[in-house]
């Protein structure tokens, strides 16, 4: 499909983004910024819920946020899911100690 005609939020659209311009548009830095902002602003009682629990990062992209979350909560099992095969393959290469898988949370 021609990139001018890719439907936003389709698998093809996101695969194209992760293949061609995710880094150019600082996608990794944006992800890191927003996950750090989340962690800094979570109430303590929610942070305590993560101890020895499992968290799934849905829409994990290339896994930067998943890794930050795992580093912030080391006793938590953190997994990443995304429907972009390209993103998941990059995440697996970047962070081999974290479990990433391709799937669609709606299916």
PDB file as gemmi writes it, atoms N, CA and C in Angstrom:
CRYST1    1.000    1.000    1.000  90.00  90.00  90.00 P 1                      
ATOM      1  N   UNK A   1       0.840  -1.179   0.000  1.00  0.00           N  
ATOM      2  CA  UNK A   1       0.000   0.000   0.000  1.00  0.00           C  
ATOM      3  C   UNK A   1       0.881   1.237   0.000  1.00  0.00           C  
ATOM      4  N   UNK A   2       0.588   2.210  -0.804  1.00  0.00           N  
ATOM      5  CA  UNK A   2       1.325   3.462  -0.891  1.00  0.00           C  
ATOM      6  C   UNK A   2       1.252   4.183   0.454  1.00  0.00           C  
ATOM      7  N   UNK A   3       2.411   4.709   0.932  1.00  0.00           N  
ATOM      8  CA  UNK A   3       2.430   5.302   2.271  1.00  0.00           C  
ATOM      9  C   UNK A   3       1.489   6.496   2.406  1.00  0.00           C  
ATOM     10  N   UNK A   4       1.142   7.156   1.318  1.00  0.00           N  
ATOM     11  CA  UNK A   4       0.198   8.270   1.379  1.00  0.00           C  
ATOM     12  C   UNK A   4      -1.216   7.779   1.668  1.00  0.00           C  
ATOM     13  N   UNK A   5      -1.448   6.484   1.466  1.00  0.00           N  
ATOM     14  CA  UNK A   5      -2.788   5.944   1.626  1.00  0.00           C  
ATOM     15  C   UNK A   5      -2.904   4.955   2.781  1.00  0.00           C  
ATOM     16  N   UNK A   6      -1.921   4.905   3.636  1.00  0.00           N  
ATOM     17  CA  UNK A   6      -2.002   4.005   4.783  1.00  0.00           C  
ATOM     18  C   UNK A   6      -3.015   4.526   5.792  1.00  0.00           C  
ATOM     19  N   UNK A   7      -3.853   3.638   6.256  1.00  0.00           N  
ATOM     20  CA  UNK A   7      -4.831   4.026   7.268  1.00  0.00           C  
ATOM     21  C   UNK A   7      -4.115   4.160   8.613  1.00  0.00           C  
ATOM     22  N   UNK A   8      -4.303   5.304   9.271  1.00  0.00           N  
ATOM     23  CA  UNK A   8      -3.681   5.540  10.567  1.00  0.00           C  
ATOM     24  C   UNK A   8      -4.144   4.461  11.549  1.00  0.00           C  
ATOM     25  N   UNK A   9      -3.189   3.972  12.335  1.00  0.00           N  
ATOM     26  CA  UNK A   9      -3.379   2.938  13.345  1.00  0.00           C  
ATOM     27  C   UNK A   9      -3.615   1.546  12.782  1.00  0.00           C  
ATOM     28  N   UNK A  10      -3.400   1.362  11.496  1.00  0.00           N  
ATOM     29  CA  UNK A  10      -3.435   0.012  10.931  1.00  0.00           C  
ATOM     30  C   UNK A  10      -2.078  -0.649  11.174  1.00  0.00           C  
ATOM     31  N   UNK A  11      -2.037  -1.961  11.053  1.00  0.00           N  
ATOM     32  CA  UNK A  11      -0.755  -2.661  11.191  1.00  0.00           C  
ATOM     33  C   UNK A  11       0.251  -2.141  10.180  1.00  0.00           C  
ATOM     34  N   UNK A  12      -0.207  -1.930   8.948  1.00  0.00           N  
ATOM     35  CA  UNK A  12       0.687  -1.461   7.897  1.00  0.00           C  
ATOM     36  C   UNK A  12       1.255  -0.084   8.223  1.00  0.00           C  
ATOM     37  N   UNK A  13       0.417   0.793   8.740  1.00  0.00           N  
ATOM     38  CA  UNK A  13       0.866   2.139   9.103  1.00  0.00           C  
ATOM     39  C   UNK A  13       1.984   2.065  10.143  1.00  0.00           C  
ATOM     40  N   UNK A  14       1.760   1.295  11.214  1.00  0.00           N  
ATOM     41  CA  UNK A  14       2.747   1.241  12.289  1.00  0.00           C  
ATOM     42  C   UNK A  14       3.999   0.490  11.874  1.00  0.00           C  
ATOM     43  N   UNK A  15       3.855  -0.580  11.102  1.00  0.00           N  
ATOM     44  CA  UNK A  15       5.056  -1.255  10.609  1.00  0.00           C  
ATOM     45  C   UNK A  15       5.914  -0.271   9.809  1.00  0.00           C  
ATOM     46  N   UNK A  16       5.263   0.514   8.972  1.00  0.00           N  
ATOM     47  CA  UNK A  16       5.962   1.524   8.162  1.00  0.00           C  
ATOM     48  C   UNK A  16       6.659   2.554   9.057  1.00  0.00           C  
ATOM     49  N   UNK A  17       5.968   3.013  10.089  1.00  0.00           N  
ATOM     50  CA  UNK A  17       6.575   3.992  11.013  1.00  0.00           C  
ATOM     51  C   UNK A  17       7.812   3.420  11.692  1.00  0.00           C  
ATOM     52  N   UNK A  18       7.691   2.179  12.205  1.00  0.00           N  
ATOM     53  CA  UNK A  18       8.828   1.585  12.910  1.00  0.00           C  
ATOM     54  C   UNK A  18       9.976   1.245  11.969  1.00  0.00           C  
ATOM     55  N   UNK A  19       9.693   0.962  10.724  1.00  0.00           N  
ATOM     56  CA  UNK A  19      10.742   0.673   9.752  1.00  0.00           C  
ATOM     57  C   UNK A  19      11.462   1.932   9.284  1.00  0.00           C  
ATOM     58  N   UNK A  20      10.733   3.036   9.140  1.00  0.00           N  
ATOM     59  CA  UNK A  20      11.295   4.192   8.437  1.00  0.00           C  
ATOM     60  C   UNK A  20      11.576   5.426   9.285  1.00  0.00           C  
ATOM     61  N   UNK A  21      10.688   5.809  10.186  1.00  0.00           N  
ATOM     62  CA  UNK A  21      10.889   7.133  10.793  1.00  0.00           C  
ATOM     63  C   UNK A  21      10.633   7.241  12.296  1.00  0.00           C  
ATOM     64  N   UNK A  22      10.521   6.105  12.978  1.00  0.00           N  
ATOM     65  CA  UNK A  22      10.317   6.143  14.429  1.00  0.00           C  
ATOM     66  C   UNK A  22      11.452   6.897  15.118  1.00  0.00           C  
ATOM     67  N   UNK A  23      12.676   6.597  14.734  1.00  0.00           N  
ATOM     68  CA  UNK A  23      13.829   7.264  15.341  1.00  0.00           C  
ATOM     69  C   UNK A  23      13.927   8.718  14.899  1.00  0.00           C  
ATOM     70  N   UNK A  24      13.641   8.993  13.620  1.00  0.00           N  
ATOM     71  CA  UNK A  24      13.719  10.366  13.106  1.00  0.00           C  
ATOM     72  C   UNK A  24      12.810  11.304  13.893  1.00  0.00           C  
ATOM     73  N   UNK A  25      11.616  10.805  14.208  1.00  0.00           N  
ATOM     74  CA  UNK A  25      10.651  11.622  14.961  1.00  0.00           C  
ATOM     75  C   UNK A  25      10.740  11.410  16.467  1.00  0.00           C  
ATOM     76  N   UNK A  26      11.846  10.812  16.910  1.00  0.00           N  
ATOM     77  CA  UNK A  26      12.175  10.643  18.329  1.00  0.00           C  
ATOM     78  C   UNK A  26      11.118   9.860  19.094  1.00  0.00           C  
ATOM     79  N   UNK A  27      10.611   8.804  18.469  1.00  0.00           N  
ATOM     80  CA  UNK A  27       9.617   7.958  19.121  1.00  0.00           C  
ATOM     81  C   UNK A  27      10.126   7.336  20.407  1.00  0.00           C  
ATOM     82  N   UNK A  28      11.389   6.910  20.417  1.00  0.00           N  
ATOM     83  CA  UNK A  28      11.960   6.302  21.622  1.00  0.00           C  
ATOM     84  C   UNK A  28      12.017   7.307  22.769  1.00  0.00           C  
ATOM     85  N   UNK A  29      12.422   8.530  22.455  1.00  0.00           N  
ATOM     86  CA  UNK A  29      12.507   9.563  23.485  1.00  0.00           C  
ATOM     87  C   UNK A  29      11.116   9.960  23.995  1.00  0.00           C  
ATOM     88  N   UNK A  30      10.155  10.024  23.093  1.00  0.00           N  
ATOM     89  CA  UNK A  30       8.781  10.347  23.509  1.00  0.00           C  
ATOM     90  C   UNK A  30       8.243   9.278  24.449  1.00  0.00           C  
ATOM     91  N   UNK A  31       8.455   8.015  24.063  1.00  0.00           N  
ATOM     92  CA  UNK A  31       7.998   6.911  24.914  1.00  0.00           C  
ATOM     93  C   UNK A  31       8.638   7.014  26.287  1.00  0.00           C  
ATOM     94  N   UNK A  32       9.948   7.199  26.322  1.00  0.00           N  
ATOM     95  CA  UNK A  32      10.661   7.298  27.598  1.00  0.00           C  
ATOM     96  C   UNK A  32      10.133   8.457  28.435  1.00  0.00           C  
ATOM     97  N   UNK A  33       9.915   9.607  27.813  1.00  0.00           N  
ATOM     98  CA  UNK A  33       9.401  10.770  28.529  1.00  0.00           C  
ATOM     99  C   UNK A  33       8.055  10.463  29.187  1.00  0.00           C  
ATOM    100  N   UNK A  34       7.134   9.889  28.426  1.00  0.00           N  
ATOM    101  CA  UNK A  34       5.791   9.662  28.966  1.00  0.00           C  
ATOM    102  C   UNK A  34       5.755   8.566  30.028  1.00  0.00           C  
ATOM    103  N   UNK A  35       6.570   7.524  29.876  1.00  0.00           N  
ATOM    104  CA  UNK A  35       6.600   6.476  30.903  1.00  0.00           C  
ATOM    105  C   UNK A  35       7.228   7.017  32.183  1.00  0.00           C  
ATOM    106  N   UNK A  36       8.292   7.795  32.067  1.00  0.00           N  
ATOM    107  CA  UNK A  36       8.884   8.408  33.266  1.00  0.00           C  
ATOM    108  C   UNK A  36       7.905   9.352  33.950  1.00  0.00           C  
ATOM    109  N   UNK A  37       7.161  10.112  33.167  1.00  0.00           N  
ATOM    110  CA  UNK A  37       6.145  11.006  33.722  1.00  0.00           C  
ATOM    111  C   UNK A  37       5.079  10.208  34.470  1.00  0.00           C  
ATOM    112  N   UNK A  38       4.640   9.105  33.891  1.00  0.00           N  
ATOM    113  CA  UNK A  38       3.666   8.238  34.556  1.00  0.00           C  
ATOM    114  C   UNK A  38       4.202   7.744  35.892  1.00  0.00           C  
ATOM    115  N   UNK A  39       5.402   7.187  35.868  1.00  0.00           N  
ATOM    116  CA  UNK A  39       5.979   6.611  37.086  1.00  0.00           C  
ATOM    117  C   UNK A  39       6.132   7.671  38.173  1.00  0.00           C  
ATOM    118  N   UNK A  40       6.587   8.860  37.803  1.00  0.00           N  
ATOM    119  CA  UNK A  40       6.765   9.938  38.779  1.00  0.00           C  
ATOM    120  C   UNK A  40       5.446  10.374  39.413  1.00  0.00           C  
ATOM    121  N   UNK A  41       4.357  10.213  38.704  1.00  0.00           N  
ATOM    122  CA  UNK A  41       3.076  10.728  39.188  1.00  0.00           C  
ATOM    123  C   UNK A  41       2.122   9.668  39.714  1.00  0.00           C  
ATOM    124  N   UNK A  42       2.555   8.419  39.731  1.00  0.00           N  
ATOM    125  CA  UNK A  42       1.699   7.384  40.304  1.00  0.00           C  
ATOM    126  C   UNK A  42       1.640   7.548  41.814  1.00  0.00           C  
ATOM    127  N   UNK A  43       0.469   7.443  42.398  1.00  0.00           N  
ATOM    128  CA  UNK A  43       0.385   7.473  43.863  1.00  0.00           C  
ATOM    129  C   UNK A  43       1.113   6.260  44.464  1.00  0.00           C  
ATOM    130  N   UNK A  44       1.629   6.422  45.641  1.00  0.00           N  
ATOM    131  CA  UNK A  44       2.380   5.354  46.297  1.00  0.00           C  
ATOM    132  C   UNK A  44       1.555   4.084  46.435  1.00  0.00           C  
ATOM    133  N   UNK A  45       0.264   4.205  46.725  1.00  0.00           N  
ATOM    134  CA  UNK A  45      -0.560   3.006  46.920  1.00  0.00           C  
ATOM    135  C   UNK A  45      -0.663   2.183  45.627  1.00  0.00           C  
ATOM    136  N   UNK A  46      -0.614   2.841  44.483  1.00  0.00           N  
ATOM    137  CA  UNK A  46      -0.622   2.094  43.224  1.00  0.00           C  
ATOM    138  C   UNK A  46       0.740   1.442  43.004  1.00  0.00           C  
ATOM    139  N   UNK A  47       1.807   2.172  43.283  1.00  0.00           N  
ATOM    140  CA  UNK A  47       3.146   1.592  43.133  1.00  0.00           C  
ATOM    141  C   UNK A  47       3.284   0.330  43.979  1.00  0.00           C  
ATOM    142  N   UNK A  48       2.698   0.336  45.150  1.00  0.00           N  
ATOM    143  CA  UNK A  48       2.763  -0.834  46.036  1.00  0.00           C  
ATOM    144  C   UNK A  48       2.037  -2.037  45.448  1.00  0.00           C  
ATOM    145  N   UNK A  49       1.059  -1.814  44.598  1.00  0.00           N  
ATOM    146  CA  UNK A  49       0.326  -2.908  43.959  1.00  0.00           C  
ATOM    147  C   UNK A  49       1.194  -3.664  42.953  1.00  0.00           C  
ATOM    148  N   UNK A  50       2.260  -3.042  42.469  1.00  0.00           N  
ATOM    149  CA  UNK A  50       3.119  -3.673  41.472  1.00  0.00           C  
ATOM    150  C   UNK A  50       4.089  -4.687  42.060  1.00  0.00           C  
ATOM    151  N   UNK A  51       4.288  -4.656  43.373  1.00  0.00           N  
ATOM    152  CA  UNK A  51       5.241  -5.563  44.009  1.00  0.00           C  
ATOM    153  C   UNK A  51       4.800  -7.005  43.752  1.00  0.00           C  
ATOM    154  N   UNK A  52       5.707  -7.786  43.181  1.00  0.00           N  
ATOM    155  CA  UNK A  52       5.473  -9.203  42.879  1.00  0.00           C  
ATOM    156  C   UNK A  52       4.216  -9.449  42.049  1.00  0.00           C  
ATOM    157  N   UNK A  53       3.924  -8.570  41.142  1.00  0.00           N  
ATOM    158  CA  UNK A  53       2.764  -8.745  40.268  1.00  0.00           C  
ATOM    159  C   UNK A  53       3.230  -8.769  38.809  1.00  0.00           C  
ATOM    160  N   UNK A  54       2.280  -8.844  37.906  1.00  0.00           N  
ATOM    161  CA  UNK A  54       2.590  -8.850  36.478  1.00  0.00           C  
ATOM    162  C   UNK A  54       1.899  -7.667  35.816  1.00  0.00           C  
ATOM    163  N   UNK A  55       2.628  -6.972  34.956  1.00  0.00           N  
ATOM    164  CA  UNK A  55       2.102  -5.822  34.229  1.00  0.00           C  
ATOM    165  C   UNK A  55       2.352  -6.055  32.749  1.00  0.00           C  
ATOM    166  N   UNK A  56       1.363  -5.745  31.929  1.00  0.00           N  
ATOM    167  CA  UNK A  56       1.521  -5.840  30.485  1.00  0.00           C  
ATOM    168  C   UNK A  56       1.497  -4.434  29.898  1.00  0.00           C  
ATOM    169  N   UNK A  57       2.542  -4.108  29.165  1.00  0.00           N  
ATOM    170  CA  UNK A  57       2.620  -2.829  28.462  1.00  0.00           C  
ATOM    171  C   UNK A  57       1.990  -3.023  27.090  1.00  0.00           C  
ATOM    172  N   UNK A  58       0.723  -2.652  26.960  1.00  0.00           N  
ATOM    173  CA  UNK A  58      -0.005  -2.819  25.700  1.00  0.00           C  
ATOM    174  C   UNK A  58       0.307  -1.649  24.778  1.00  0.00           C  
ATOM    175  N   UNK A  59       0.739  -1.956  23.573  1.00  0.00           N  
ATOM    176  CA  UNK A  59       1.184  -0.920  22.648  1.00  0.00           C  
ATOM    177  C   UNK A  59       2.597  -0.500  22.986  1.00  0.00           C  
ATOM    178  N   UNK A  60       3.451  -1.478  23.274  1.00  0.00           N  
ATOM    179  CA  UNK A  60       4.792  -1.223  23.815  1.00  0.00           C  
ATOM    180  C   UNK A  60       5.778  -0.655  22.805  1.00  0.00           C  
ATOM    181  N   UNK A  61       5.419  -0.629  21.527  1.00  0.00           N  
ATOM    182  CA  UNK A  61       6.316  -0.134  20.481  1.00  0.00           C  
ATOM    183  C   UNK A  61       7.632  -0.915  20.527  1.00  0.00           C  
ATOM    184  N   UNK A  62       8.749  -0.237  20.609  1.00  0.00           N  
ATOM    185  CA  UNK A  62      10.057  -0.897  20.601  1.00  0.00           C  
ATOM    186  C   UNK A  62      10.563  -1.242  22.003  1.00  0.00           C  
ATOM    187  N   UNK A  63       9.717  -1.089  23.005  1.00  0.00           N  
ATOM    188  CA  UNK A  63      10.029  -1.587  24.335  1.00  0.00           C  
ATOM    189  C   UNK A  63      10.731  -0.650  25.292  1.00  0.00           C  
ATOM    190  N   UNK A  64      11.003   0.591  24.894  1.00  0.00           N  
ATOM    191  CA  UNK A  64      11.718   1.495  25.799  1.00  0.00           C  
ATOM    192  C   UNK A  64      10.941   1.716  27.100  1.00  0.00           C  
ATOM    193  N   UNK A  65       9.655   1.946  26.989  1.00  0.00           N  
ATOM    194  CA  UNK A  65       8.834   2.166  28.184  1.00  0.00           C  
ATOM    195  C   UNK A  65       8.735   0.926  29.043  1.00  0.00           C  
ATOM    196  N   UNK A  66       8.644  -0.220  28.399  1.00  0.00           N  
ATOM    197  CA  UNK A  66       8.568  -1.490  29.121  1.00  0.00           C  
ATOM    198  C   UNK A  66       9.827  -1.668  29.969  1.00  0.00           C  
ATOM    199  N   UNK A  67      10.968  -1.364  29.383  1.00  0.00           N  
ATOM    200  CA  UNK A  67      12.248  -1.482  30.098  1.00  0.00           C  
ATOM    201  C   UNK A  67      12.327  -0.487  31.255  1.00  0.00           C  
ATOM    202  N   UNK A  68      11.902   0.725  31.038  1.00  0.00           N  
ATOM    203  CA  UNK A  68      11.915   1.731  32.109  1.00  0.00           C  
ATOM    204  C   UNK A  68      11.018   1.282  33.259  1.00  0.00           C  
ATOM    205  N   UNK A  69       9.845   0.765  32.923  1.00  0.00           N  
ATOM    206  CA  UNK A  69       8.916   0.301  33.944  1.00  0.00           C  
ATOM    207  C   UNK A  69       9.526  -0.863  34.734  1.00  0.00           C  
ATOM    208  N   UNK A  70      10.154  -1.790  34.033  1.00  0.00           N  
ATOM    209  CA  UNK A  70      10.801  -2.927  34.702  1.00  0.00           C  
ATOM    210  C   UNK A  70      11.922  -2.457  35.615  1.00  0.00           C  
ATOM    211  N   UNK A  71      12.709  -1.491  35.176  1.00  0.00           N  
ATOM    212  CA  UNK A  71      13.786  -0.955  36.014  1.00  0.00           C  
ATOM    213  C   UNK A  71      13.235  -0.260  37.253  1.00  0.00           C  
ATOM    214  N   UNK A  72      12.095   0.413  37.113  1.00  0.00           N  
ATOM    215  CA  UNK A  72      11.495   1.127  38.250  1.00  0.00           C  
ATOM    216  C   UNK A  72      10.858   0.173  39.254  1.00  0.00           C  
ATOM    217  N   UNK A  73      10.397  -0.981  38.763  1.00  0.00           N  
ATOM    218  CA  UNK A  73       9.709  -1.951  39.618  1.00  0.00           C  
ATOM    219  C   UNK A  73      10.323  -3.342  39.388  1.00  0.00           C  
ATOM    220  N   UNK A  74      11.530  -3.564  39.922  1.00  0.00           N  
ATOM    221  CA  UNK A  74      12.264  -4.793  39.606  1.00  0.00           C  
ATOM    222  C   UNK A  74      11.586  -6.088  40.063  1.00  0.00           C  
ATOM    223  N   UNK A  75      10.729  -6.049  41.064  1.00  0.00           N  
ATOM    224  CA  UNK A  75      10.060  -7.277  41.510  1.00  0.00           C  
ATOM    225  C   UNK A  75       8.818  -7.593  40.673  1.00  0.00           C  
ATOM    226  N   UNK A  76       8.517  -6.714  39.730  1.00  0.00           N  
ATOM    227  CA  UNK A  76       7.346  -6.879  38.878  1.00  0.00           C  
ATOM    228  C   UNK A  76       7.737  -7.595  37.586  1.00  0.00           C  
ATOM    229  N   UNK A  77       6.916  -8.540  37.171  1.00  0.00           N  
ATOM    230  CA  UNK A  77       7.083  -9.150  35.859  1.00  0.00           C  
ATOM    231  C   UNK A  77       6.434  -8.212  34.854  1.00  0.00           C  
ATOM    232  N   UNK A  78       7.206  -7.743  33.897  1.00  0.00           N  
ATOM    233  CA  UNK A  78       6.692  -6.799  32.903  1.00  0.00           C  
ATOM    234  C   UNK A  78       6.858  -7.422  31.524  1.00  0.00           C  
ATOM    235  N   UNK A  79       5.772  -7.434  30.763  1.00  0.00           N  
ATOM    236  CA  UNK A  79       5.787  -7.955  29.404  1.00  0.00           C  
ATOM    237  C   UNK A  79       5.275  -6.877  28.465  1.00  0.00           C  
ATOM    238  N   UNK A  80       5.693  -6.948  27.208  1.00  0.00           N  
ATOM    239  CA  UNK A  80       5.254  -5.974  26.220  1.00  0.00           C  
ATOM    240  C   UNK A  80       4.499  -6.639  25.088  1.00  0.00           C  
ATOM    241  N   UNK A  81       3.441  -5.990  24.641  1.00  0.00           N  
ATOM    242  CA  UNK A  81       2.644  -6.487  23.525  1.00  0.00           C  
ATOM    243  C   UNK A  81       2.409  -5.347  22.536  1.00  0.00           C  
ATOM    244  N   UNK A  82       2.494  -5.675  21.263  1.00  0.00           N  
ATOM    245  CA  UNK A  82       2.181  -4.699  20.220  1.00  0.00           C  
ATOM    246  C   UNK A  82       1.728  -5.473  18.991  1.00  0.00           C  
ATOM    247  N   UNK A  83       0.914  -4.857  18.143  1.00  0.00           N  
ATOM    248  CA  UNK A  83       0.483  -5.565  16.938  1.00  0.00           C  
ATOM    249  C   UNK A  83       1.427  -5.354  15.770  1.00  0.00           C  
ATOM    250  N   UNK A  84       2.462  -4.545  15.953  1.00  0.00           N  
ATOM    251  CA  UNK A  84       3.453  -4.334  14.897  1.00  0.00           C  
ATOM    252  C   UNK A  84       4.580  -5.357  15.040  1.00  0.00           C  
ATOM    253  N   UNK A  85       4.691  -6.227  14.049  1.00  0.00           N  
ATOM    254  CA  UNK A  85       5.767  -7.218  14.034  1.00  0.00           C  
ATOM    255  C   UNK A  85       7.128  -6.535  14.032  1.00  0.00           C  
ATOM    256  N   UNK A  86       7.247  -5.439  13.299  1.00  0.00           N  
ATOM    257  CA  UNK A  86       8.506  -4.695  13.211  1.00  0.00           C  
ATOM    258  C   UNK A  86       8.911  -4.187  14.596  1.00  0.00           C  
ATOM    259  N   UNK A  87       7.982  -3.584  15.317  1.00  0.00           N  
ATOM    260  CA  UNK A  87       8.271  -3.054  16.650  1.00  0.00           C  
ATOM    261  C   UNK A  87       8.675  -4.169  17.613  1.00  0.00           C  
ATOM    262  N   UNK A  88       7.950  -5.265  17.588  1.00  0.00           N  
ATOM    263  CA  UNK A  88       8.242  -6.365  18.508  1.00  0.00           C  
ATOM    264  C   UNK A  88       9.616  -6.965  18.234  1.00  0.00           C  
ATOM    265  N   UNK A  89       9.965  -7.126  16.975  1.00  0.00           N  
ATOM    266  CA  UNK A  89      11.289  -7.671  16.654  1.00  0.00           C  
ATOM    267  C   UNK A  89      12.395  -6.740  17.145  1.00  0.00           C  
ATOM    268  N   UNK A  90      12.194  -5.432  17.011  1.00  0.00           N  
ATOM    269  CA  UNK A  90      13.183  -4.477  17.525  1.00  0.00           C  
ATOM    270  C   UNK A  90      13.252  -4.535  19.046  1.00  0.00           C  
ATOM    271  N   UNK A  91      12.101  -4.616  19.697  1.00  0.00           N  
ATOM    272  CA  UNK A  91      12.068  -4.686  21.172  1.00  0.00           C  
ATOM    273  C   UNK A  91      12.819  -5.917  21.670  1.00  0.00           C  
ATOM    274  N   UNK A  92      12.607  -7.045  21.018  1.00  0.00           N  
ATOM    275  CA  UNK A  92      13.285  -8.285  21.419  1.00  0.00           C  
ATOM    276  C   UNK A  92      14.806  -8.155  21.293  1.00  0.00           C  
ATOM    277  N   UNK A  93      15.256  -7.469  20.249  1.00  0.00           N  
ATOM    278  CA  UNK A  93      16.702  -7.268  20.071  1.00  0.00           C  
ATOM    279  C   UNK A  93      17.260  -6.292  21.094  1.00  0.00           C  
ATOM    280  N   UNK A  94      16.520  -5.224  21.367  1.00  0.00           N  
ATOM    281  CA  UNK A  94      16.993  -4.195  22.295  1.00  0.00           C  
ATOM    282  C   UNK A  94      16.977  -4.651  23.751  1.00  0.00           C  
ATOM    283  N   UNK A  95      15.957  -5.434  24.123  1.00  0.00           N  
ATOM    284  CA  UNK A  95      15.766  -5.811  25.530  1.00  0.00           C  
ATOM    285  C   UNK A  95      15.470  -7.308  25.643  1.00  0.00           C  
ATOM    286  N   UNK A  96      16.479  -8.142  25.402  1.00  0.00           N  
ATOM    287  CA  UNK A  96      16.247  -9.592  25.358  1.00  0.00           C  
ATOM    288  C   UNK A  96      15.804 -10.215  26.682  1.00  0.00           C  
ATOM    289  N   UNK A  97      15.989  -9.529  27.788  1.00  0.00           N  
ATOM    290  CA  UNK A  97      15.584 -10.105  29.078  1.00  0.00           C  
ATOM    291  C   UNK A  97      14.094  -9.897  29.375  1.00  0.00           C  
ATOM    292  N   UNK A  98      13.406  -9.156  28.515  1.00  0.00           N  
ATOM    293  CA  UNK A  98      11.974  -8.904  28.704  1.00  0.00           C  
ATOM    294  C   UNK A  98      11.197  -9.682  27.646  1.00  0.00           C  
ATOM    295  N   UNK A  99      10.067 -10.232  28.037  1.00  0.00           N  
ATOM    296  CA  UNK A  99       9.228 -10.991  27.108  1.00  0.00           C  
ATOM    297  C   UNK A  99       8.338 -10.031  26.319  1.00  0.00           C  
ATOM    298  N   UNK A 100       8.497 -10.045  25.001  1.00  0.00           N  
ATOM    299  CA  UNK A 100       7.674  -9.245  24.088  1.00  0.00           C  
ATOM    300  C   UNK A 100       6.953 -10.189  23.141  1.00  0.00           C  
ATOM    301  N   UNK A 101       5.737  -9.866  22.806  1.00  0.00           N  
ATOM    302  CA  UNK A 101       5.021 -10.692  21.844  1.00  0.00           C  
ATOM    303  C   UNK A 101       4.090  -9.854  20.982  1.00  0.00           C  
ATOM    304  N   UNK A 102       3.906 -10.347  19.758  1.00  0.00           N  
ATOM    305  CA  UNK A 102       3.039  -9.688  18.802  1.00  0.00           C  
ATOM    306  C   UNK A 102       1.633 -10.241  18.972  1.00  0.00           C  
ATOM    307  N   UNK A 103       0.699  -9.340  19.173  1.00  0.00           N  
ATOM    308  CA  UNK A 103      -0.702  -9.719  19.274  1.00  0.00           C  
ATOM    309  C   UNK A 103      -1.524  -8.445  19.263  1.00  0.00           C  
ATOM    310  N   UNK A 104      -2.813  -8.613  19.226  1.00  0.00           N  
ATOM    311  CA  UNK A 104      -3.738  -7.491  19.214  1.00  0.00           C  
ATOM    312  C   UNK A 104      -4.629  -7.635  20.444  1.00  0.00           C  
ATOM    313  N   UNK A 105      -4.599  -6.657  21.342  1.00  0.00           N  
ATOM    314  CA  UNK A 105      -5.359  -6.762  22.589  1.00  0.00           C  
ATOM    315  C   UNK A 105      -6.858  -6.891  22.347  1.00  0.00           C  
ATOM    316  N   UNK A 106      -7.322  -6.509  21.159  1.00  0.00           N  
ATOM    317  CA  UNK A 106      -8.747  -6.618  20.865  1.00  0.00           C  
ATOM    318  C   UNK A 106      -9.147  -8.008  20.394  1.00  0.00           C  
ATOM    319  N   UNK A 107      -8.162  -8.827  20.077  1.00  0.00           N  
ATOM    320  CA  UNK A 107      -8.435 -10.201  19.645  1.00  0.00           C  
ATOM    321  C   UNK A 107      -7.973 -11.195  20.681  1.00  0.00           C  
TER     322      UNK A 107                                                      
END                                                                             
